[in-house]
Amino acid sequence: VCFESSPTAGARSLSLRQEIMKWNGWGYSDSRFLFNKKGQAEFTGKRYRLSGLILPSLKDWFEGTFGANLQHRSPATPSLNLSAVAPPNLNQPFVEDLKAAGLAVSHDPEDRVFRAHGHCLHEVFALREGRIGRVPDMVVWPSCHSDVEKIVELACKHNVCLIPYGGGTSVSSALECPREETRSIVSLDTSQMSRILWIDEKNLTAHVEAGIIGQDLERQLNERGYCTGHEPDSMEFSSLGGWVATRASGMKKNIYGNIEDLVVHIKMVTPRGVIEKSCLGPRMSTGPDIHHFILGSEGTLGVVTEVTLKIRPIPEYQKYGSVVFPNFQQGVACLREVARQRCAPASIRLMDNEQFQFGEFCFSLILLNFFLLKNFCFKGFDPQHLCVATLLFEGDRGKVLQHEKQVYDIAAKFGGLAAGEDNGQRGYMLTFVIAYLRDLGMDYYVIGESFETSVPWDRVLDLCRNVKERIVRECKERGVQCPPLSTSRVTQTYDAGACVYFYFAFNYRGLSDPVHVYEQVEHAAREEILANGGSLSHHHGVGKLRKEWMKESVSGVGLGMLKSVKEYVDPQNIFGNRNLL
Amino acid sequence: MASRALYSPRHPMLKKRDGFEDILEERRRSSDLRYALRCYTPTLYKGLVPCKASMLKSIVLQSDHLQYVIKQVSSESGDRTECVAEEASLILDEMAHRLQLSTVRFFAFMLNKAFKRLFRSVCVNEEGIQRLQQAVQEHPVVLLPSHRSYMDFLMMSYLLYMYDLPLPVIAAGMDFMSMKFVGEMLRMSGAFFIRRSFGGDKLYWAVFSEYVKTMLRNGYAPIEFFLEGTRSRTCKSLTPKTGLLNIVMEPFFKGELFDVNLVPVSISYERILEESLYARELLGIPKPKESTSGLLKARRVLSEDYGSMYVYFGHPVSVRSLTEGKITRSQYNLLPRYDTCNQPRSECFALKAYIIHTKHLNVFLSQQGFKGFCFPFGEPCLSSSRTLGGQAWRSARRQFFSGLVDFTNHKAICVLDDVYNCFNFLRNMFSNEFILCPGDSVQDFEEACYLLMKRGVLQVSEHEIVMSASGHSTLAFLSSVLDPFLQGYQVVSRYLCEETNENLTEKEFIPAVRNFALKLILAGRLKCYEALSSDLQKNALAAFLRLKGVRKVKVGDQVTLKVNKIAVNSLEDTLGKSDVISYQNSWCSSMAMFEIAI
C-alpha cells in the first residue's frame, strides 16, 4: 500500500485530514469505487495499488450476490446540509477560559459533524441521508500534554462533557454523543499531538504523542530504520491513543504483539490528575497493572496523551504466501496445528469459500491459473468448498524461508496446496480497500458491516457455521428479499483460540427501515456468538453498541469494579461518552 | 452455500395435496417386485458429511467424549485403558446398525405383500411428508412416532423409502436381538439396539449417546425412536422416556448443530395386531418373549382384517425455537466440550416437546373427525380404549365435550381457590398417569378455565366460579371420563389400608391388588373394570410412593412396601370427596379442568 506523504505536524492546519477525507463514508475523498458508464467497476484516485484499475467482473458478482441492479441507485446526499446541524450549546465561561489559555477551538458545524460519528453502519447511513443527530457543541485541539491538562481542569471547573477524538474509525458507536447529555459536549481532538518525542535505540523504545495516526507513526519510524509492527486494518486513519483506548490488535501481532504487549508506558490525563508509572521497566509486580485500567477504557476515564512503545528494526525480508484448502474445516485444522506448534507467520488468515469466491470473481485476486485450477480439480477440490489462507512472513531471509517451509509442510498435511505469493499479497491489499466497498454497496441499496469475536479453537467451526446461518435466517424472517452475504474469516491465531471476523451485507430494497433490520440481525448474530462461546469483542471494543452484554461478559462484580474505578477517577462524569459501562 | 438452500423454493416435484392419501391403492395396482427394485434417491441434508456405517464406528470410538469416559472408567476401575476401549468397541458392535439398501428393498417387497393383506388402507398425510422433506434438508431430523405395535417401525421405514426420504436409524430394544435372523434383518434395515436398562453403566451410556450424537451431527440419517419406550398397552400415551430426547437435543445446546427438528408421527390403527396380547398382559399374563418362532406362529394374523391404518406426520418442532429464551446456551462455555457430566439437564424441554407433539396430534385427530368412535360408558373401559387409538380416545372425549347440551336449570357457585386446590391435588395424584409438565400447574388451570368459559360452561370471576345452566352436563361428562382412574386409585388405596400386612413385597403387589379388585367386582361393589389394569395399578403405586403414602424398604434382596396408613387414608378421603354432595361442584369442575389440562 502506498500512503500519501502528509505534511509534518507543525505545518498542518487544524482540519487538514477533514479536507481530504469523506464526510459521509470511509477514507479519502478521492478514492472510491464506482460503476462507470460501461457498467464496469473502477477504483478512483492514486493512493492504492488498486487505484485506477478497472474491475470488469465486480458488477456480475455484485448483482449476482445481492440481487442488486445498477439501475436502482440509492445515492448519498452530496453535501452536508448545515441547517440540519443544531446550533451549539456553548458553555461561554469555559470557551472564554480556553481562549484565554491560547487553545484552538471551533464551533463550525462541519468540524462538529465530522467528529460526531465513527463508522458504524447506522452512523454512515444517517450521514448519507443527511440526517444529523446530536453533535459535539465545539471542538478543541490541544497540541501537547499540558494543553490537555488545562482542558480537563477547565472542563471540571465548568462541568462540561469531554469526548476524546483520535482517528474517528470507531465501529462501536463510541463517538456518538449520548442523547441524554444536557451539558455542553466538547470534542477533544488529539490530532495535533502527533510528534515522536524521542527514540531510544538502546532500549528499542519510542516515546510518542498519542494523537499520531498509524501510518504517520510507521512512516516516521521507518525513516529511522524502525517500525512498531502494529498494523490494524484501520492504520491509515486510526490513532495511537485510540489503539490504547480500545485494546487494538494488529495484523502482525504474532511477531510484535497486540497493543497491550507493545506499550511500555502510558500517560493519561484524568479529572483526578495524571496517571502514569514511574519507570520504564519492562514488567512490574506492583499490584494489578494500572495500564489495564487505561487499555480499553474507551475514553471514559481520561485522555491518553503520551505513550512509550516498543520498536523493532525494520525486518530484512518480507514474503507473502497463500495456501488453498479443500474446505474450511481443513483450513481451520491447519491453523490450529500451526498455533499448536507455535510457528504462526507474522500474519495468517483464512477466508471461507464465500470470500474466496468474492476475491476470485471480482478482483481476480486469487489468480488461479489454468494449470493450478486443473490441478485442484484433479485432486478433488470443489470450487464451492475451496478456501484460502493468506500468509505473511517477516524476519531475516534464511529464517523466513525455513519458516515458510515449515508452515507449508503443515498445510500439506491438511490437504493445503501452495497458491503463490501474489495471491497472498493481493489478499492483504484487499484489507485496505474492502472498507471502501461498503460505500459502493450503499450507492445501490446494499448495506453491510463486519464484526469480530474471539473463540476457543474447538468452537471455531461451530461458531462460524451457526452465526452465518443465524444471519441468513434472521434476514429472511425480517423480510430481506435476497439471501444476504454472510461470510467469515479467521484472522488471528492464539495458543488457545482464534479471532474470527464476519462480513455481512444484504440488499435492502423493499424494507422500510433497513438500518433497524440491520441492527436486529447484528444483535441476533452477537447473541449467537455469545451462545456459541465467542467473546463480546476481540479488538473493536464495546462502545455503546455492545454495552448491554457487558455484565454477562465480565460478571456483575467485574462490572462493579470498573464502575468504582470510573467513580473514583471521574466522579463528575466529565468523560461522559457513556461507553462500556 | 447455506444461504442458497434456505432461500430455494420448495421441492418442485411435490404437489400440495390435502388430507390423507391411501398408499396401498397404488401398490395394489403395480408390481411389488418392481417397486422394491425401483430407483431410490432420497432427499439429503444439506450439511451432510458423507460417511459409511463402518466409518461411523471409528468416529465414535475416537470421539473426545468417549475417550474421556474411557480414561475415567479405567482410572476408576483400575483396568487398562486398552481393555476399556475394547469393551467400548464391543458395546458398539452389539449396538450399531448396518443399514443396507438391499435389506430395505427386501422388506419393502415383503411388507407390500403383508400390508395389502392386513389392511384395507394405509393412509398418510402427504402434506406432512412434504413438510418432512423440507425439514430433512435443512437440519438433522429426529422422528418421534407413537408406539402401539411392532408394526410401527417397519411401517415408518417403509413409508420413508416410498417417499424417497432418507431411511431412518431406529433405536430398538435389545429384546429383538434374541430373535434369530430377524434381529439381524432389522439391524440391516437400520435398527440399532440398546439394552433395556443400563442406568449405572457409564461406559455404555457414553458409547450410546456418542453414537446417536455422531449420527445426528454428521446428518447421517434421521434418528427415530419411541419416546414412550415401550408399546402402550392401553393406547393411552405413556409418560415419555426423556433420556434419548436429552441426547438428541444436546448437540444443539452445545452449538454443534444450528438446530434439530423433532418430527412427531402418530400411527393409529383401527385394530392392533397385538390386541389380544395386550389385554392379557394388562390382566397379568406376562408378555411372551420375542422370538422368531413366535413370529412365525403369528402368521395367522395375516388372515384377519385389521381395517385401516392412519399415519400422520406432524409439524417439525425446532429445538431452537422450543428452547429460545429458556436455556442459555452460553452456560456450556466454561466447560471443555467433551464433558457432558456437569451439564444442565433439559428434561423439562424434552417434556414440553413431547407435550407439543401430543397436542399436535390431538388437533389433527379432531380435525379429521374420526367417525364411528364413541365412548362406551357402560362397557368395560379396557376394551373400549383398545379399539380406539389412544389419541382418538382423547379426541372423542373432546367431541363429546363440545356436543353435549343440557337444559337443567341448575346453578352452582364454588370458591375459586377450592377448585384450584382440588385441581392441583388431582394433578399431583395423576402425574404418573398423564403427561404433565411439572410447574405448569397455574398455567394449565388458567387454560382449562379459559376453555370452559369459551364453551359457556363456566363463568370465572376473581374469587368464584359459577356453573352455567347448560354447562352442568358437560362437566358431568368430563368428570365421568376421569372416573375410572379415580375409582381405580381408590381401590388401590383401599387395598393398601385394609388388606396389607407387614411383609408385602413389591412383586406381590400387582397380583394382590388384582385379586382384591376382582373380589370387589364379583361382589358387585365395583363397576369399574379398569381397576384391573396392571398399568393403572403400577401408576397408582408410583403415585403413592411419590406422595409418601408408601415407602420402599429393602430387606435382603427383597423390596417390601411399608404403608403409612394415615397418609393413604387421607389421600383416599380426598379422592372420595367427589361423593360428598357439598364438595361435588368443586370437584366436578376441578376434574373437568384437569381433564382439559391433560
Boltz contact constraints between the chains, C-beta under 6 A:
constraints:
  - contact:
      token1: [A, 458]
      token2: [B, 337]
      max_distance: 6.0
  - contact:
      token1: [A, 462]
      token2: [B, 255]
      max_distance: 6.0
  - contact:
      token1: [A, 462]
      token2: [B, 256]
      max_distance: 6.0
  - contact:
      token1: [A, 466]
      token2: [B, 255]
      max_distance: 6.0
  - contact:
      token1: [A, 466]
      token2: [B, 258]
      max_distance: 6.0
  - contact:
      token1: [A, 469]
      token2: [B, 2]
      max_distance: 6.0
  - contact:
      token1: [A, 469]
      token2: [B, 258]
      max_distance: 6.0
  - contact:
      token1: [A, 472]
      token2: [B, 3]
      max_distance: 6.0
  - contact:
      token1: [A, 472]
      token2: [B, 6]
      max_distance: 6.0
  - contact:
      token1: [A, 483]
      token2: [B, 3]
      max_distance: 6.0
  - contact:
      token1: [A, 483]
      token2: [B, 7]
      max_distance: 6.0
  - contact:
      token1: [A, 530]
      token2: [B, 330]
      max_distance: 6.0
  - contact:
      token1: [A, 531]
      token2: [B, 329]
      max_distance: 6.0
  - contact:
      token1: [A, 531]
      token2: [B, 330]
      max_distance: 6.0
  - contact:
      token1: [A, 532]
      token2: [B, 255]
      max_distance: 6.0
  - contact:
      token1: [A, 533]
      token2: [B, 333]
      max_distance: 6.0
